[in-house]
Amino acid sequence: MREAESTPRVLVVDDDRMTQMLLRRNLTQAGYEVESASDGHEALTKLRAAPFDLVILDFMMPGMDGYEVLGHINADEATKHVPVVVVSGVDDRANAALLVEAGAADYLTKPVDGGLLRARAARCIESKRLRERELRLLEEVSTSYAKLREAEAMRDQLTHMIVHDLRTPLTSLLGSLKLLSSGKVPPDGQPQLLELARETGESLNEMVNELLDLHRLESGVDLIKPQSVEVSRVARAALDKVRGLADARGVPLKLEAANAEARLDESKVERVLINLLGNAIKVSGRGREVSVHVHVDEHETRLEVIDAGPGIPEADRSKIFERFYRGAHSELPSTGLGLAFCKLAVETHGGKIWVDSQVGEGSRFVVSLPR
Ligand code: ADP
């Protein structure tokens, strides 16, 4: 679709050179960009090659007559919206009327009156552009509507998932507490039950945090605030936060980091690492190491979280960063939001996140942030 502000382009189709020249001059003086064609074939070739806003079409032409040309214009998706004003001799008025019935926008009789020509051209072009503006608006409205519906569906899905996912650990937590308060649990069984209740409470807390993190970043409440920080300190802080989980599962943690400063939002990057580490620890078996590598050079700050877990099937690799996507190794309770948060947080920094993985050997999540 052409821009509404551009100079309207008119194609004059007439086998008579004199008429062609007169029409051309008249329309050029009115401020239009005019091209001409001497027969139907040339006209159709020009119409297909570049966009026009109006065709002034002689009815009586040797070879293809106006009726046929109009038929071709109307049959082609690319040209059917270009208005056609038919020019006929006085004796051809009946035919001109037929052409209007067949879709021509208007007609003029020869000898063409200059004032009338300009008035009709202006009206046809204006209504074509009005129609284009309407179409553009309609397109914008339907795109917004589709986006709104999508967001609505996403919210419904989210509500459904939250309710579903929170219920299981909540039921288990309440069950443990009920048992404890019933007085039926012998003293030596109580610490174990309490520990189970604490763990369940923690995973509930983690799920709520993931939801809040993503929501705050998406809604723009929480903006990225980069500051100059010591990157290995951020990695160490993240490792400290997941140490309890790693110890409980017998997963050794390792850090390889040079001392270097980088500009980043410390708390967001820490949460990104916590998410990646949490996933890596959960999929790793006892005794399998999870490590964090930090490289900083003049172009980027690169953080890698490496595990020797089950790996991620190729088909899953592009999907795991989508919201709510839970792959083969998701461990309940889970939201499928952790990696979506990581992606958003990294991209808001102007960086990139991806995964290299080999099924059966492990995964390496890479976060690359510009310096
Ligand atoms: P969640 O962990 O809540 O399911 P995430 O967005 O953090 O959601 O992860 C999405 C999916 O990616 C997980 O369900 C899991 O299948 C897969 N995944 C993430 N990290 C790893 C990993 N280190 N190894 C194997 N699979 C992983």
Residues whose N, C-alpha, C, O or C-beta is under 5 A from the ligand:
A	BS01	ADP	N279 A280 V283 G309 G311 I312 I320 Y325 R326 G327 A328 H329 S330 S334 T335 G336 L337 G338 L339 A340 S363
